């Protein structure tokens, strides 16, 4: 018998092609009369579109969201929200924008509606992060969970292929690590397995037709499932390494997840046999052809091959990591204790990082 406690924390979800049209209704239901629309500089046009849709319920656009949420950007957004008298926020875009919206949920305490256009999954979690002086710190707070999430597959039709792949691998990482979390339970296990299967299957379809709106919808649904399990379980070594590498060394968030995941799974595999078996089974089920690996195949190798098959980066060196920073990264990964199925060993983590840096396929 398996003991567990499951206390679900979930936002309202509105899902469908063209669902952005429901944004005014969702804000009105929350009593938001002046929403500040957030985006990155590259998605300002989409933010302006959302603001126009809101009409008088828009307090303007703040298009300065940045990767890993620099504390300076968070402070600037909070100051802008106060200046325009915003009583809510709309975060439209990827994980960087969602992350910025979460900081406004803390200061100045605004309710947030998220409109994700990638597969980050953070829109359904109470995890947030801030980067200051080269260090990214993450925490959980129920206040940062968006009040509503609008998933509109049409908004991701133009997502570049490379971004599509690494973003989905980011989502798969959420589900994979949730399987060996100390607070995993039968519900999160089911969501994680289906999220990984659906995400990998969607990639196979999107490689053939990137503008297939149904496949984009399946990818968003997979990201929702994977994000949901992240939001209801505790993160371990994989996420800790990714936050360290991204926040301290400026590496791109989703790409780091794509590179590190196979190696983090290989590190934990001896201590989490049930989890790695589930991961292998999910990825095998995603393949429509007879070339799929058996469920007994190595989960780390299956994840590595999934990324390589779709053109994801496979080495830290390829995404900007410097060899001379690997020792410091291993030291930083050991600074704060966190749950992980295999005990954290500095030398073993250093080997993990070297293999990820070199892009060596895990066994």
C-alpha positions as a printed Julia matrix, in Angstrom:
363×3 Matrix{Float64}:
   0.0    0.0     0.0
   1.21   3.49   -0.85
   0.72   6.34    1.6
   0.15   9.82    0.18
  -1.51  13.19    0.66
  -3.0   14.94   -2.36
  -4.08  18.57   -1.98
  -4.81  19.75   -5.53
  -4.02  23.37   -6.41
  -5.45  24.16   -9.83
  -6.46  27.34  -11.68
  -9.53  27.66  -13.88
  -8.73  26.52  -17.44
 -10.33  27.74  -20.66
  -9.13  25.63  -23.6
  -9.78  25.79  -27.34
  -8.81  27.21  -30.7
  -9.65  30.92  -30.61
 -10.04  30.88  -26.82
  -8.27  34.24  -26.5
 -11.66  35.77  -27.35
 -12.81  34.77  -23.84
 -10.2   36.98  -22.14
 -12.64  39.87  -21.39
 -15.12  37.41  -19.85
 -12.46  35.83  -17.63
 -11.24  39.19  -16.35
 -14.77  40.33  -15.66
 -15.46  37.14  -13.7
 -12.47  37.96  -11.51
 -13.58  41.56  -11.01
 -10.56  42.94  -12.87
 -11.33  46.33  -14.4
  -7.83  47.51  -15.39
  -5.39  44.8   -16.44
  -1.77  45.42  -17.27
  -0.83  43.16  -20.19
   2.64  41.62  -19.91
   4.88  40.2   -22.63
   8.46  39.98  -23.81
   9.66  42.64  -26.28
   9.38  40.09  -29.08
   5.69  39.47  -28.37
   4.6   43.06  -27.95
   2.3   42.79  -30.99
   0.43  39.91  -29.36
   0.2   41.85  -26.1
  -1.18  44.86  -28.01
  -3.74  42.56  -29.6
  -4.87  41.37  -26.17
  -5.01  44.94  -24.89
  -7.16  45.96  -27.85
  -9.47  43.04  -27.16
  -9.9   44.28  -23.59
 -10.64  47.85  -24.62
 -11.33  49.94  -21.54
 -10.38  47.05  -19.27
  -6.75  47.38  -20.4
  -4.37  49.49  -18.34
  -1.66  49.27  -20.99
   1.19  46.99  -22.04
   4.45  46.22  -20.26
   6.62  44.4   -22.81
   9.86  43.98  -20.89
   9.58  40.4   -19.57
  12.93  38.62  -19.67
  14.28  35.12  -19.16
  14.75  34.01  -15.54
  12.86  37.12  -14.28
  15.62  39.58  -13.34
  14.64  41.35  -10.14
  15.09  44.72  -11.85
  12.42  43.83  -14.42
  10.05  42.64  -11.69
  10.45  45.92   -9.83
   9.88  47.93  -13.0
   6.7   45.97  -13.75
   5.4   46.52  -10.22
   6.11  50.24  -10.51
   4.29  50.39  -13.84
   1.29  48.51  -12.42
   1.02  51.04   -9.62
   1.49  53.99  -11.98
  -1.38  52.95  -14.25
  -3.64  51.82  -11.41
  -3.83  48.21  -12.54
  -5.98  45.84  -10.49
  -4.94  42.71  -12.39
  -2.46  41.4   -14.94
  -2.55  39.34  -18.12
   0.63  37.38  -18.87
   0.65  36.43  -22.54
   3.58  34.46  -23.94
   6.02  31.88  -22.63
   7.46  31.04  -19.25
   9.38  34.31  -18.93
   6.18  36.33  -19.12
   4.27  33.99  -16.84
   7.13  34.24  -14.35
   6.95  38.02  -14.41
   3.2   37.89  -13.86
   3.74  35.76  -10.78
   5.91  38.44   -9.21
   3.05  40.92   -9.61
   0.82  38.48   -7.76
   3.16  39.0    -4.8
   3.89  42.7    -5.23
   1.58  44.55   -5.64
  -0.7   41.54   -5.13
  -2.54  41.44   -8.45
  -4.69  38.54   -9.68
  -3.15  37.12  -12.86
  -4.66  35.53  -15.95
  -2.13  33.57  -18.0
  -2.28  33.04  -21.76
   0.6   30.65  -22.57
   1.92  30.42  -26.11
   4.6   27.79  -25.41
   4.66  24.56  -23.4
   6.39  25.86  -20.27
   3.66  24.68  -17.89
   4.48  27.24  -15.2
   1.06  28.82  -15.66
  -0.45  26.03  -13.56
   2.11  26.01  -10.75
   2.76  28.02   -7.6
   6.51  27.96   -8.32
   8.17  31.29   -9.06
  11.71  32.5    -9.45
  13.76  35.69   -9.39
  17.32  36.27  -10.51
  19.46  38.76   -8.64
  23.23  39.26   -8.76
  23.69  36.19  -10.94
  21.73  33.82   -8.71
  18.27  32.49   -9.43
  16.19  31.65   -6.39
  12.93  29.74   -6.64
  10.13  29.26   -4.14
   6.5   28.27   -3.89
   3.67  30.52   -2.83
  -0.04  29.82   -3.42
  -0.59  33.51   -4.15
   1.31  33.34   -7.45
  -0.88  30.66   -9.02
  -2.78  32.34  -11.9
  -6.49  32.61  -11.27
  -7.31  31.47  -14.8
  -5.4   30.09  -17.76
  -6.48  30.49  -21.38
  -5.02  27.91  -23.77
  -5.5   28.97  -27.39
  -3.81  26.62  -29.87
  -4.02  29.24  -32.62
  -1.52  31.43  -30.74
   1.19  28.77  -31.05
   0.81  28.06  -34.77
   3.82  30.22  -35.6
   6.03  28.93  -32.78
   9.46  28.19  -34.3
  10.29  24.51  -34.55
  13.33  24.62  -32.27
  11.32  26.46  -29.62
   8.5   23.95  -30.01
  10.85  21.04  -29.34
  12.78  22.42  -26.37
   9.61  23.8   -24.82
   7.93  20.4   -25.0
  11.01  18.72  -23.55
  10.79  21.26  -20.74
   7.22  20.12  -20.14
   8.21  16.45  -20.27
  10.89  17.19  -17.67
   8.19  18.43  -15.28
   6.32  15.16  -15.57
   9.39  12.94  -15.47
  10.69  14.43  -12.24
   7.25  14.34  -10.65
   7.25  10.56  -10.93
   9.98  10.22   -8.29
   8.95  13.17   -6.12
   8.46  12.34   -2.42
   4.88  13.6    -2.61
   3.89  11.82   -5.83
   0.59   9.97   -5.78
  -1.56   7.85   -8.12
  -3.23  10.92   -9.66
   0.0   12.75  -10.46
   1.5    9.5   -11.79
  -1.34   9.13  -14.28
  -1.18  12.76  -15.36
   2.6   12.58  -15.75
   2.55   9.47  -17.92
  -0.2   10.77  -20.18
   1.44  14.2   -20.4
   4.73  12.7   -21.57
   3.04  10.37  -24.04
   0.86  13.12  -25.51
   3.74  15.58  -25.69
   6.08  13.21  -27.5
   3.3   12.14  -29.88
   2.45  15.77  -30.65
   6.08  16.45  -31.58
   6.02  13.62  -34.12
   2.91  15.13  -35.73
   4.14  18.7   -35.62
   7.43  17.8   -37.28
   5.38  16.84  -40.34
   2.96  19.78  -40.13
   3.96  22.57  -37.7
   0.72  24.47  -38.3
  -1.6   21.55  -37.5
  -3.93  23.27  -35.03
  -5.16  19.97  -33.59
  -1.59  18.83  -32.91
  -0.82  22.22  -31.37
  -3.84  21.74  -29.15
  -2.62  18.3   -28.12
   0.78  19.8   -27.3
  -0.85  22.45  -25.12
  -2.94  19.82  -23.37
   0.21  17.79  -22.73
   1.94  20.85  -21.29
  -1.08  21.47  -19.06
  -0.89  17.93  -17.68
   2.88  18.1   -17.18
   2.67  21.51  -15.55
  -0.12  20.33  -13.28
   2.0   17.54  -11.84
   4.88  19.98  -11.34
   2.49  22.23   -9.47
   1.45  19.45   -7.13
   4.76  17.7    -6.43
   8.24  18.62   -5.2
  11.09  19.27   -7.63
  14.45  17.51   -7.37
  17.88  17.39   -8.98
  16.85  18.08  -12.56
  15.04  21.34  -11.85
  17.68  22.43   -9.34
  20.41  22.02  -11.96
  18.39  23.84  -14.61
  17.68  26.78  -12.3
  21.35  26.94  -11.38
  22.59  26.77  -14.96
  20.02  29.23  -16.23
  20.09  31.81  -13.46
  23.8   31.77  -12.68
  25.21  31.29  -16.17
  22.56  32.9   -18.36
  21.66  29.79  -20.33
  18.26  29.63  -22.08
  15.67  27.96  -19.86
  13.96  25.43  -22.12
  17.2   24.46  -23.86
  18.82  23.71  -20.51
  15.93  21.39  -19.64
  16.29  19.6   -22.99
  20.01  19.0   -22.46
  20.04  18.13  -18.75
  16.99  15.85  -18.47
  18.53  12.61  -19.86
  21.55  12.99  -17.58
  19.53  13.82  -14.46
  17.38  10.75  -15.16
  20.5    8.61  -15.55
  21.76   9.9   -12.19
  18.5    9.01  -10.45
  17.62   5.83  -12.35
  19.15   3.35   -9.86
  17.11   4.87   -7.04
  13.85   5.33   -8.99
  13.2    2.19  -11.05
   9.41   2.59  -11.11
   9.68   6.17  -12.38
  12.11   5.4   -15.18
  10.02   2.42  -16.27
   6.99   4.7   -16.53
   8.94   7.26  -18.57
  10.18   4.59  -21.0
   6.64   3.2   -21.34
   5.17   6.65  -22.05
   7.72   7.47  -24.74
   7.34   4.03  -26.32
   3.57   4.49  -26.48
   4.03   7.84  -28.22
   5.67   6.29  -31.25
   3.21   5.26  -33.94
   5.71   3.09  -35.83
   7.02  -0.33  -34.92
  10.42   1.25  -34.27
   9.41   2.28  -30.77
  11.66   1.05  -27.96
  10.26  -1.48  -25.53
   9.11  -0.22  -22.12
  12.2   -1.86  -20.65
  14.53   0.36  -22.75
  16.59   2.96  -20.94
  14.45   5.99  -20.12
  17.46   8.36  -20.16
  18.46   7.08  -23.6
  14.86   7.35  -24.86
  14.63  10.99  -23.74
  18.02  11.77  -25.33
  16.94  10.18  -28.62
  13.63  12.04  -28.56
  15.4   15.39  -28.4
  18.04  14.47  -30.95
  15.42  13.12  -33.37
  13.67  16.47  -33.38
  16.78  18.65  -33.53
  17.03  19.79  -29.9
  20.47  20.75  -28.57
  22.14  17.84  -26.81
  25.08  19.53  -25.08
  25.58  22.39  -22.66
  28.5   23.54  -24.8
  26.09  24.08  -27.71
  23.91  26.47  -25.7
  26.67  28.65  -24.28
  28.05  26.92  -21.18
  31.77  27.35  -20.57
  33.86  24.38  -19.49
  35.55  26.47  -16.8
  32.17  27.06  -15.11
  31.31  23.39  -14.56
  33.03  23.15  -11.17
  31.18  26.2    -9.88
  27.89  24.81  -11.2
  28.45  21.58   -9.28
  29.21  23.56   -6.12
  26.08  25.7    -6.53
  23.93  22.62   -7.02
  24.98  21.39   -3.58
  24.28  24.62   -1.67
  20.71  23.99   -0.58
  19.34  20.58    0.41
  16.35  19.35   -1.57
  14.62  15.99   -1.92
  15.96  13.62   -4.53
  15.68   9.83   -4.79
  19.46   9.39   -4.99
  21.6   11.21   -2.41
  23.36  14.26   -3.8
  27.06  13.67   -4.32
  29.15  16.58   -5.52
  31.61  14.48   -7.54
  28.84  12.49   -9.21
  26.98  15.69  -10.09
  30.21  17.07  -11.57
  30.41  13.98  -13.78
  26.76  14.46  -14.76
  27.5   18.05  -15.79
  30.54  17.0   -17.8
  28.52  14.45  -19.73
  25.82  17.04  -20.36
  28.47  19.54  -21.46
  29.97  17.05  -23.9
  26.58  15.82  -25.15
  27.39  12.18  -24.44
  24.39   9.9   -24.79
  23.4    8.31  -21.48
  23.38   4.53  -21.19
